[in-house]
Amino acid sequence: MDQRDYVSKRTCVSLVLSVAFFTLICGFLLGKFVSDRHHHIRMLNLEQSRNANALQLKNQLSVPALKFVENDHRTTHDEQNRKLWQEFIACMQHQTLPYNTERLDTFVNHFIDQQFREMSSCMRKLELYLNQLTPE
């Protein structure tokens, strides 16, 4: 019998281990791809919700400002602009973000969320100020 006519145990074991190694590598790469893709989609959804919230805040501030301008027909409103700017600066100076040791991506997410919450709070205060300017 010629040696090329049969398959040895060594050949079978080599083939099985090669397929197992290839399967392990493919599983790792597929898992990494799915995890990265999930993280990317989550960040896109978070960005879209922040953009929608920012647009909503902008619309909330625009309405009382337009009402004030309609009632007061001057071309400039220096005093109101200065007061509004001072209100905003005063509001933004009271921000605090506790420093803690955590992963950079987690810290950045917390920092952005904190900044957005502070900005939203300041915008609500500015909206109240603008509503005080407009006569009902």
DSSP file with accessible surface (Angstrom, degrees, kcal/mol):
  #  RESIDUE AA STRUCTURE BP1 BP2  ACC     N-H-->O    O-->H-N    N-H-->O    O-->H-N    TCO  KAPPA ALPHA  PHI   PSI    X-CA   Y-CA   Z-CA
    1    1 A M              0   0  198      0, 0.0     2,-0.2     0, 0.0     5,-0.0   0.000 360.0 360.0 360.0 137.2    0.0    0.0    0.0
    2    2 A D    >   -     0   0   76      1,-0.1     3,-1.4     2,-0.0     4,-0.3  -0.524 360.0-125.9 -85.0 148.4    1.3    3.5   -0.9
    3    3 A Q  G >  S+     0   0  151      1,-0.3     3,-0.8    -2,-0.2    -1,-0.1   0.769 107.6  61.7 -67.3 -22.7    1.4    6.2    1.8
    4    4 A R  G 3  S+     0   0  212      1,-0.2    -1,-0.3     3,-0.1    -2,-0.0   0.609  89.3  72.5 -78.5  -7.3   -0.6    8.6   -0.4
    5    5 A D  G <  S+     0   0  113     -3,-1.4     2,-0.3     2,-0.0    -1,-0.2   0.631  98.7  41.0 -84.8 -14.3   -3.6    6.2   -0.4
    6    6 A Y  S <  S-     0   0  121     -3,-0.8     2,-0.5    -4,-0.3     0, 0.0  -0.911  76.5-120.1-133.0 164.1   -4.7    6.7    3.2
    7    7 A V        -     0   0  100     -2,-0.3     2,-0.1     4,-0.0    -3,-0.1  -0.883  29.2-140.5-105.7 128.9   -5.1    9.6    5.7
    8    8 A S     >  -     0   0   44     -2,-0.5     4,-1.9     1,-0.1     5,-0.1  -0.361  22.6-113.0 -85.2 165.6   -3.1    9.4    8.8
    9    9 A K  H  > S+     0   0  185      1,-0.2     4,-2.7     2,-0.2     5,-0.2   0.884 118.1  58.2 -62.3 -37.6   -4.2   10.4   12.3
   10   10 A R  H  > S+     0   0  201      1,-0.2     4,-2.4     2,-0.2    -1,-0.2   0.906 105.2  49.0 -60.7 -41.2   -1.7   13.3   12.2
   11   11 A T  H  > S+     0   0   79      2,-0.2     4,-2.4     1,-0.2    -1,-0.2   0.919 112.1  48.6 -65.8 -42.1   -3.3   14.7    9.0
   12   12 A C  H  X S+     0   0   67     -4,-1.9     4,-2.7     2,-0.2     5,-0.2   0.933 112.7  47.0 -63.7 -46.0   -6.8   14.5   10.6
   13   13 A V  H  X S+     0   0   84     -4,-2.7     4,-2.8     1,-0.2     5,-0.3   0.922 112.3  50.6 -64.3 -41.6   -5.7   16.2   13.8
   14   14 A S  H  X S+     0   0   62     -4,-2.4     4,-2.2    -5,-0.2    -1,-0.2   0.918 111.9  47.7 -62.0 -42.9   -3.9   18.9   11.9
   15   15 A L  H  X S+     0   0  117     -4,-2.4     4,-2.4     2,-0.2    -2,-0.2   0.939 113.3  47.1 -64.7 -44.4   -7.0   19.6    9.8
   16   16 A V  H  X S+     0   0   97     -4,-2.7     4,-2.6     1,-0.2    -2,-0.2   0.927 113.9  47.3 -64.8 -44.4   -9.3   19.7   12.8
   17   17 A L  H  X S+     0   0  112     -4,-2.8     4,-2.6    -5,-0.2    -1,-0.2   0.889 111.2  51.7 -66.6 -36.0   -7.0   22.0   14.7
   18   18 A S  H  X S+     0   0   74     -4,-2.2     4,-2.5    -5,-0.3    -2,-0.2   0.931 111.7  46.2 -64.8 -43.4   -6.6   24.3   11.7
   19   19 A V  H  X S+     0   0   81     -4,-2.4     4,-2.7     2,-0.2    -2,-0.2   0.920 113.1  50.3 -65.7 -40.5  -10.3   24.6   11.3
   20   20 A A  H  X S+     0   0   54     -4,-2.6     4,-2.5     2,-0.2    -2,-0.2   0.928 111.9  47.4 -63.9 -43.2  -10.8   25.2   15.0
   21   21 A F  H  X S+     0   0  132     -4,-2.6     4,-2.4     2,-0.2     5,-0.2   0.933 112.7  48.5 -64.3 -44.6   -8.1   28.0   15.0
   22   22 A F  H  X S+     0   0  140     -4,-2.5     4,-2.6     1,-0.2    -2,-0.2   0.917 112.2  49.6 -60.7 -42.7   -9.7   29.6   11.9
   23   23 A T  H  X S+     0   0   85     -4,-2.7     4,-2.5     2,-0.2    -1,-0.2   0.909 110.0  51.1 -64.1 -40.7  -13.1   29.4   13.6
   24   24 A L  H  X S+     0   0  123     -4,-2.5     4,-2.2     2,-0.2    -2,-0.2   0.937 111.7  46.4 -63.0 -46.3  -11.8   31.0   16.8
   25   25 A I  H  X S+     0   0   73     -4,-2.4     4,-2.5     1,-0.2     5,-0.2   0.931 113.3  49.0 -63.0 -45.2  -10.1   33.9   14.9
   26   26 A C  H  X S+     0   0   54     -4,-2.6     4,-2.6     1,-0.2     5,-0.2   0.904 110.6  51.3 -62.9 -39.9  -13.3   34.5   12.8
   27   27 A G  H  X S+     0   0   43     -4,-2.5     4,-2.5     2,-0.2    -1,-0.2   0.914 110.5  48.7 -63.9 -41.5  -15.5   34.5   15.9
   28   28 A F  H  X S+     0   0  137     -4,-2.2     4,-2.4     2,-0.2    -2,-0.2   0.947 113.6  45.9 -63.0 -47.3  -13.2   37.0   17.6
   29   29 A L  H  X S+     0   0  101     -4,-2.5     4,-2.3     2,-0.2    -2,-0.2   0.903 113.4  49.3 -64.8 -39.9  -13.2   39.3   14.6
   30   30 A L  H  X S+     0   0  114     -4,-2.6     4,-2.6    -5,-0.2     5,-0.2   0.926 111.5  49.4 -65.2 -42.1  -17.0   39.0   14.1
   31   31 A G  H  X S+     0   0   42     -4,-2.5     4,-2.5    -5,-0.2    -2,-0.2   0.909 111.3  49.2 -63.4 -40.7  -17.6   39.8   17.8
   32   32 A K  H  X S+     0   0  104     -4,-2.4     4,-2.7    -5,-0.2     5,-0.2   0.923 111.3  49.9 -65.0 -41.8  -15.3   42.8   17.7
   33   33 A F  H  X S+     0   0  131     -4,-2.3     4,-2.5     2,-0.2    -2,-0.2   0.940 112.3  46.7 -62.0 -45.8  -17.1   44.1   14.6
   34   34 A V  H  X S+     0   0   84     -4,-2.6     4,-2.5     1,-0.2    -2,-0.2   0.920 113.6  48.7 -64.7 -42.1  -20.6   43.7   16.1
   35   35 A S  H  X S+     0   0   75     -4,-2.5     4,-2.3    -5,-0.2    -1,-0.2   0.934 113.5  46.0 -64.1 -46.3  -19.4   45.4   19.4
   36   36 A D  H  X S+     0   0   82     -4,-2.7     4,-2.4     1,-0.2    -1,-0.2   0.897 112.9  50.6 -62.7 -40.8  -17.9   48.3   17.5
   37   37 A R  H  X S+     0   0  127     -4,-2.5     4,-2.5    -5,-0.2    -2,-0.2   0.918 109.7  50.1 -64.7 -42.1  -20.9   48.6   15.3
   38   38 A H  H  X S+     0   0  126     -4,-2.5     4,-2.4     2,-0.2    -2,-0.2   0.920 111.7  48.4 -62.4 -43.0  -23.3   48.7   18.3
   39   39 A H  H  X S+     0   0   80     -4,-2.3     4,-2.3     2,-0.2    -2,-0.2   0.917 111.5  50.0 -63.6 -42.1  -21.1   51.3   20.0
   40   40 A H  H  X S+     0   0   93     -4,-2.4     4,-2.1     2,-0.2    -2,-0.2   0.925 111.3  47.8 -63.3 -43.4  -21.1   53.4   16.8
   41   41 A I  H  X S+     0   0   67     -4,-2.5     4,-2.4     2,-0.2    -1,-0.2   0.910 110.7  52.4 -65.2 -40.3  -24.9   53.2   16.4
   42   42 A R  H  X S+     0   0  121     -4,-2.4     4,-2.3     1,-0.2    -1,-0.2   0.919 109.6  48.5 -63.0 -40.7  -25.4   54.1   20.1
   43   43 A M  H  X S+     0   0   57     -4,-2.3     4,-2.4     1,-0.2    -1,-0.2   0.885 110.3  51.7 -67.5 -37.6  -23.2   57.2   19.7
   44   44 A L  H  X S+     0   0   72     -4,-2.1     4,-2.5     2,-0.2    -2,-0.2   0.921 110.6  48.0 -63.8 -43.3  -25.1   58.3   16.6
   45   45 A N  H  X S+     0   0   91     -4,-2.4     4,-2.3     2,-0.2    -2,-0.2   0.902 111.6  50.4 -63.7 -40.1  -28.5   57.9   18.4
   46   46 A L  H  X S+     0   0   51     -4,-2.3     4,-2.3     2,-0.2    -2,-0.2   0.927 111.1  48.7 -63.9 -42.0  -27.1   60.0   21.3
   47   47 A E  H  X S+     0   0  111     -4,-2.4     4,-2.5     1,-0.2    -2,-0.2   0.913 110.5  51.1 -65.0 -40.6  -25.9   62.7   18.9
   48   48 A Q  H  X S+     0   0  125     -4,-2.5     4,-2.3     2,-0.2    -1,-0.2   0.909 110.4  48.6 -64.0 -41.3  -29.3   62.8   17.2
   49   49 A S  H  X S+     0   0   53     -4,-2.3     4,-2.4     2,-0.2    -1,-0.2   0.906 111.6  49.9 -67.8 -36.5  -31.1   63.2   20.5
   50   50 A R  H  X S+     0   0   41     -4,-2.3     4,-2.5     2,-0.2    -2,-0.2   0.910 110.9  49.5 -66.0 -41.1  -28.8   65.9   21.6
   51   51 A N  H  X S+     0   0   95     -4,-2.5     4,-2.3     2,-0.2    -2,-0.2   0.905 111.0  49.5 -64.0 -39.5  -29.3   67.7   18.3
   52   52 A A  H  X S+     0   0   57     -4,-2.3     4,-2.3     2,-0.2    -2,-0.2   0.915 111.8  48.6 -65.5 -40.8  -33.0   67.4   18.6
   53   53 A N  H  X S+     0   0   66     -4,-2.4     4,-2.4     2,-0.2    -2,-0.2   0.895 110.6  50.9 -66.1 -39.1  -32.9   68.8   22.2
   54   54 A A  H  X S+     0   0   46     -4,-2.5     4,-2.4     2,-0.2    -2,-0.2   0.913 110.4  49.2 -65.2 -40.2  -30.7   71.7   21.1
   55   55 A L  H  X S+     0   0  100     -4,-2.3     4,-2.4     2,-0.2    -2,-0.2   0.912 110.1  51.2 -65.2 -39.6  -33.1   72.5   18.3
   56   56 A Q  H  X S+     0   0  108     -4,-2.3     4,-2.3     1,-0.2    -2,-0.2   0.921 110.4  49.1 -63.8 -42.2  -36.0   72.4   20.8
   57   57 A L  H  X S+     0   0   19     -4,-2.4     4,-1.9     1,-0.2    -1,-0.2   0.908 109.6  52.1 -62.7 -41.4  -34.2   74.8   23.1
   58   58 A K  H  X S+     0   0  133     -4,-2.4     4,-2.0     1,-0.2    -2,-0.2   0.926 110.1  48.2 -61.4 -43.9  -33.5   77.2   20.3
   59   59 A N  H  X S+     0   0   88     -4,-2.4     4,-1.6     1,-0.2    -1,-0.2   0.892 108.6  54.6 -64.4 -37.3  -37.1   77.2   19.3
   60   60 A Q  H  < S+     0   0   64     -4,-2.3    -1,-0.2     1,-0.2    -2,-0.2   0.868 112.7  42.7 -65.2 -35.3  -38.1   77.8   23.0
   61   61 A L  H  X S+     0   0   31     -4,-1.9     4,-1.4     1,-0.2    -1,-0.2   0.795 108.5  59.6 -79.7 -29.0  -35.9   80.9   23.1
   62   62 A S  H  X S+     0   0   45     -4,-2.0     4,-2.7    -5,-0.2     5,-0.2   0.888  97.0  59.7 -68.1 -38.0  -36.8   82.2   19.7
   63   63 A V  H  X S+     0   0   80     -4,-1.6     4,-2.2     1,-0.2     5,-0.2   0.958 108.7  40.0 -61.8 -53.1  -40.5   82.6   20.5
   64   64 A P  H  > S+     0   0    3      0, 0.0     4,-2.2     0, 0.0    -1,-0.2   0.892 115.4  53.7 -66.1 -31.9  -40.3   85.1   23.5
   65   65 A A  H  X S+     0   0   36     -4,-1.4     4,-2.3     2,-0.2    -2,-0.2   0.925 109.4  47.7 -66.2 -41.6  -37.5   87.0   21.7
   66   66 A L  H  X S+     0   0  106     -4,-2.7     4,-2.3     1,-0.2    -1,-0.2   0.900 110.0  52.9 -65.9 -37.4  -39.6   87.4   18.6
   67   67 A K  H  X S+     0   0   94     -4,-2.2     4,-1.7    -5,-0.2    -1,-0.2   0.919 109.5  49.2 -62.5 -41.8  -42.5   88.6   20.7
   68   68 A F  H  X S+     0   0   24     -4,-2.2     4,-1.9     1,-0.2    -2,-0.2   0.932 111.3  48.7 -63.8 -44.0  -40.3   91.2   22.4
   69   69 A V  H  < S+     0   0   71     -4,-2.3    -1,-0.2     1,-0.2    -2,-0.2   0.884 108.9  53.7 -65.5 -36.5  -39.0   92.5   19.1
   70   70 A E  H  < S+     0   0  123     -4,-2.3    -1,-0.2     1,-0.2    -2,-0.2   0.877 113.9  42.1 -65.6 -35.3  -42.6   92.7   17.7
   71   71 A N  H  < S+     0   0   94     -4,-1.7     2,-0.6     1,-0.2    -1,-0.2   0.738 115.0  51.6 -83.1 -25.2  -43.7   94.8   20.6
   72   72 A D     <  -     0   0   40     -4,-1.9    -1,-0.2    -5,-0.2     0, 0.0  -0.926  68.8-167.8-117.5 107.5  -40.6   97.0   20.8
   73   73 A H        +     0   0  162     -2,-0.6    -1,-0.1    -3,-0.1    -4,-0.1   0.190  41.7 124.8 -90.1  20.2  -39.8   98.5   17.3
   74   74 A R        -     0   0  118      1,-0.1    -2,-0.1     2,-0.1     3,-0.1  -0.373  64.3-128.6 -71.2 158.7  -36.3   99.8   18.0
   75   75 A T  S    S+     0   0  142      1,-0.1     2,-0.3    -2,-0.0    -1,-0.1   0.831  89.6  28.0 -79.9 -32.1  -33.6   98.6   15.6
   76   76 A T        -     0   0   78      5,-0.0     2,-0.1    -3,-0.0     3,-0.1  -0.932  57.1-160.1-127.4 157.2  -31.2   97.5   18.4
   77   77 A H     >  +     0   0   19     -2,-0.3     4,-2.7     1,-0.1     5,-0.2  -0.551  25.8 159.5-132.2  66.2  -31.7   96.3   21.9
   78   78 A D  H  > S+     0   0   97      1,-0.2     4,-2.7     2,-0.2     5,-0.2   0.903  73.6  49.5 -60.1 -45.5  -28.4   96.9   23.6
   79   79 A E  H  > S+     0   0  134      1,-0.2     4,-2.5     2,-0.2    -1,-0.2   0.934 114.4  44.2 -63.0 -45.6  -29.6   96.9   27.1
   80   80 A Q  H  > S+     0   0   27      2,-0.2     4,-2.8     1,-0.2     5,-0.2   0.903 113.5  51.3 -66.8 -39.4  -31.6   93.6   26.7
   81   81 A N  H  X S+     0   0   96     -4,-2.7     4,-2.5     2,-0.2    -2,-0.2   0.928 111.8  47.0 -62.5 -44.0  -28.7   92.0   24.8
   82   82 A R  H  X S+     0   0  143     -4,-2.7     4,-2.6    -5,-0.2    -2,-0.2   0.931 113.7  47.4 -64.0 -44.2  -26.2   92.9   27.6
   83   83 A K  H  X S+     0   0   84     -4,-2.5     4,-2.5    -5,-0.2    -2,-0.2   0.921 112.3  49.5 -64.7 -42.9  -28.6   91.7   30.3
   84   84 A L  H  X S+     0   0   49     -4,-2.8     4,-2.2     2,-0.2    -1,-0.2   0.923 111.9  48.8 -62.2 -42.5  -29.2   88.4   28.5
   85   85 A W  H  X S+     0   0  160     -4,-2.5     4,-2.8    -5,-0.2     5,-0.2   0.917 111.0  49.9 -64.7 -41.4  -25.5   87.9   28.0
   86   86 A Q  H  X S+     0   0  104     -4,-2.6     4,-2.6     1,-0.2     5,-0.2   0.902 109.5  51.6 -64.8 -39.3  -24.8   88.6   31.7
   87   87 A E  H  X S+     0   0   62     -4,-2.5     4,-2.1     2,-0.2    -1,-0.2   0.924 112.2  46.7 -60.9 -44.3  -27.5   86.2   32.7
   88   88 A F  H  X S+     0   0   37     -4,-2.2     4,-2.6     2,-0.2    -2,-0.2   0.936 113.0  47.4 -65.6 -46.8  -26.0   83.5   30.5
   89   89 A I  H  X S+     0   0   54     -4,-2.8     4,-1.7     1,-0.2    -2,-0.2   0.926 112.5  49.9 -62.2 -43.5  -22.4   84.1   31.7
   90   90 A A  H  X S+     0   0   43     -4,-2.6     4,-0.5    -5,-0.2    -1,-0.2   0.908 112.4  48.1 -61.9 -39.1  -23.5   84.1   35.3
   91   91 A a  H >< S+     0   0   11     -4,-2.1     3,-1.0    -5,-0.2    -2,-0.2   0.926 111.8  48.0 -67.8 -43.3  -25.3   80.9   34.8
   92   92 A M  H >< S+     0   0   35     -4,-2.6     3,-1.0     1,-0.2    -1,-0.2   0.742 101.9  64.4 -73.8 -20.4  -22.5   79.1   33.0
   93   93 A Q  H 3< S+     0   0  146     -4,-1.7    -1,-0.2     1,-0.2    -2,-0.2   0.681  91.0  66.0 -76.9 -14.3  -19.9   80.1   35.6
   94   94 A H  T << S+     0   0  144     -3,-1.0    -1,-0.2    -4,-0.5     2,-0.2   0.248  74.9 126.6 -91.7  16.3  -21.6   78.1   38.3
   95   95 A Q    <   -     0   0   42     -3,-1.0     2,-0.4     2,-0.0    20,-0.0  -0.471  34.8-177.6 -76.0 142.7  -20.8   74.8   36.6
   96   96 A T        -     0   0  107     -2,-0.2    -2,-0.0    18,-0.1    -3,-0.0  -0.998  11.0-176.6-138.6 137.5  -19.1   72.1   38.5
   97   97 A L        -     0   0   56     -2,-0.4     2,-0.1    18,-0.0    14,-0.0  -0.963  29.6-127.1-131.5 115.0  -18.0   68.7   37.3
   98   98 A P        -     0   0   95      0, 0.0     2,-0.5     0, 0.0    -2,-0.0  -0.415  21.8-131.7 -64.8 133.0  -16.5   66.4   39.9
   99   99 A Y        +     0   0  191     -2,-0.1     2,-0.3     2,-0.0     8,-0.0  -0.717  37.9 161.6 -83.8 128.6  -13.1   65.1   38.8
  100  100 A N        -     0   0   73     -2,-0.5     2,-0.9     2,-0.0     7,-0.0  -0.979  44.3-104.4-144.1 160.5  -12.8   61.4   39.3
  101  101 A T        +     0   0  124     -2,-0.3     2,-0.3     6,-0.0     3,-0.0  -0.765  63.7 126.9 -90.9 108.4  -10.5   58.7   37.9
  102  102 A E        -     0   0   66     -2,-0.9    -2,-0.0     1,-0.0     5,-0.0  -0.908  66.5 -59.9-147.7 174.5  -12.3   56.7   35.3
  103  103 A R     >  -     0   0  171     -2,-0.3     4,-2.6     1,-0.1     5,-0.2  -0.267  49.2-120.1 -60.3 149.0  -11.8   55.7   31.8
  104  104 A L  H  > S+     0   0  135      1,-0.2     4,-2.9     2,-0.2     5,-0.2   0.909 111.4  51.4 -61.6 -43.2  -11.4   58.5   29.3
  105  105 A D  H  > S+     0   0   63      1,-0.2     4,-2.2     2,-0.2    -1,-0.2   0.914 112.0  47.5 -64.3 -36.8  -14.4   57.6   27.2
  106  106 A T  H  > S+     0   0   47      2,-0.2     4,-2.6     1,-0.2    -1,-0.2   0.932 112.6  49.2 -67.8 -42.3  -16.6   57.4   30.3
  107  107 A F  H  X S+     0   0   57     -4,-2.6     4,-2.9     2,-0.2    -2,-0.2   0.920 110.7  50.3 -63.0 -42.5  -15.3   60.7   31.6
  108  108 A V  H  X S+     0   0   60     -4,-2.9     4,-2.8     2,-0.2     5,-0.2   0.928 110.9  49.1 -62.8 -43.6  -15.9   62.4   28.2
  109  109 A N  H  X S+     0   0   30     -4,-2.2     4,-2.5    -5,-0.2    -1,-0.2   0.936 113.8  45.9 -61.6 -44.3  -19.5   61.1   28.1
  110  110 A H  H  X S+     0   0   87     -4,-2.6     4,-2.7     2,-0.2    -2,-0.2   0.907 112.9  51.2 -64.0 -40.7  -20.2   62.3   31.6
  111  111 A F  H  X S+     0   0   88     -4,-2.9     4,-2.7     2,-0.2    -2,-0.2   0.939 111.9  45.6 -62.4 -46.4  -18.6   65.7   30.8
  112  112 A I  H  X S+     0   0   65     -4,-2.8     4,-2.5     2,-0.2    -2,-0.2   0.928 114.0  48.8 -64.6 -44.1  -20.7   66.2   27.6
  113  113 A D  H  X S+     0   0   49     -4,-2.5     4,-2.5    -5,-0.2    -1,-0.2   0.919 112.4  48.8 -61.7 -42.5  -23.9   65.1   29.4
  114  114 A Q  H  X S+     0   0   28     -4,-2.7     4,-2.7     2,-0.2     5,-0.2   0.926 111.5  49.4 -63.0 -44.2  -23.1   67.5   32.3
  115  115 A Q  H  X S+     0   0   59     -4,-2.7     4,-2.7     1,-0.2    -2,-0.2   0.907 111.9  48.7 -61.8 -41.4  -22.4   70.4   29.9
  116  116 A F  H  X S+     0   0   48     -4,-2.5     4,-2.8     2,-0.2    -1,-0.2   0.916 111.0  49.6 -67.2 -40.2  -25.6   69.7   28.1
  117  117 A R  H  X S+     0   0  135     -4,-2.5     4,-2.5     2,-0.2    -2,-0.2   0.928 113.5  46.5 -62.7 -44.1  -27.6   69.6   31.3
  118  118 A E  H  X S+     0   0   40     -4,-2.7     4,-2.6     2,-0.2    -2,-0.2   0.918 112.9  49.3 -63.0 -42.7  -26.0   72.9   32.5
  119  119 A M  H  X S+     0   0   61     -4,-2.7     4,-2.6     2,-0.2    -2,-0.2   0.916 111.1  49.9 -64.5 -41.1  -26.7   74.5   29.1
  120  120 A S  H  X S+     0   0   12     -4,-2.8     4,-2.1     2,-0.2    -1,-0.2   0.920 110.9  49.6 -62.3 -42.9  -30.3   73.3   29.2
  121  121 A S  H  X S+     0   0   38     -4,-2.5     4,-2.0     1,-0.2    -2,-0.2   0.927 112.0  48.0 -62.2 -43.0  -30.7   74.7   32.6
  122  122 A a  H  X S+     0   0    0     -4,-2.6     4,-2.5     1,-0.2    -2,-0.2   0.894 109.4  53.2 -65.1 -39.0  -29.2   78.1   31.5
  123  123 A M  H  X S+     0   0   36     -4,-2.6     4,-2.4     1,-0.2    -1,-0.2   0.892 107.0  51.9 -65.0 -37.1  -31.4   78.2   28.5
  124  124 A R  H  X S+     0   0  130     -4,-2.1     4,-2.2     2,-0.2    -1,-0.2   0.915 109.8  49.6 -64.6 -39.6  -34.5   77.7   30.7
  125  125 A K  H  X S+     0   0  106     -4,-2.0     4,-2.2     2,-0.2    -2,-0.2   0.912 111.3  49.0 -64.7 -39.6  -33.4   80.6   32.8
  126  126 A L  H  X S+     0   0   13     -4,-2.5     4,-2.8     2,-0.2    -1,-0.2   0.878 108.0  54.4 -66.9 -35.4  -32.9   82.7   29.7
  127  127 A E  H  X S+     0   0   48     -4,-2.4     4,-2.5     2,-0.2    -2,-0.2   0.926 107.8  49.7 -63.9 -41.6  -36.3   81.7   28.5
  128  128 A L  H  X S+     0   0  111     -4,-2.2     4,-1.6     2,-0.2    -2,-0.2   0.916 111.1  49.9 -62.0 -41.6  -37.8   82.9   31.8
  129  129 A Y  H  X S+     0   0   26     -4,-2.2     4,-1.2     1,-0.2    -2,-0.2   0.935 111.8  47.5 -62.3 -44.5  -35.9   86.2   31.5
  130  130 A L  H  X S+     0   0   15     -4,-2.8     4,-1.3     1,-0.2     3,-0.2   0.875 108.9  54.4 -66.2 -36.0  -37.2   86.7   27.9
  131  131 A N  H  < S+     0   0   55     -4,-2.5    -1,-0.2     1,-0.2    -2,-0.2   0.834 104.1  55.7 -66.3 -30.5  -40.7   85.9   29.0
  132  132 A Q  H  < S+     0   0  154     -4,-1.6    -1,-0.2     1,-0.2    -2,-0.2   0.832 104.6  54.6 -69.0 -29.6  -40.4   88.6   31.6
  133  133 A L  H  < S+     0   0   46     -4,-1.2    -1,-0.2    -3,-0.2    -2,-0.2   0.835  95.8  75.7 -71.6 -33.5  -39.5   91.1   28.9
  134  134 A T  S  < S-     0   0    6     -4,-1.3     2,-0.2     1,-0.0   -66,-0.1  -0.667  81.2-129.8 -87.7 130.8  -42.6   90.4   26.8
  135  135 A P              0   0   88      0, 0.0    -2,-0.1     0, 0.0    -3,-0.0  -0.513 360.0 360.0 -74.2 143.1  -45.9   91.8   27.9
  136  136 A E              0   0  196     -2,-0.2    -5,-0.0    -5,-0.0     0, 0.0  -0.446 360.0 360.0 -80.8 360.0  -48.7   89.3   28.0
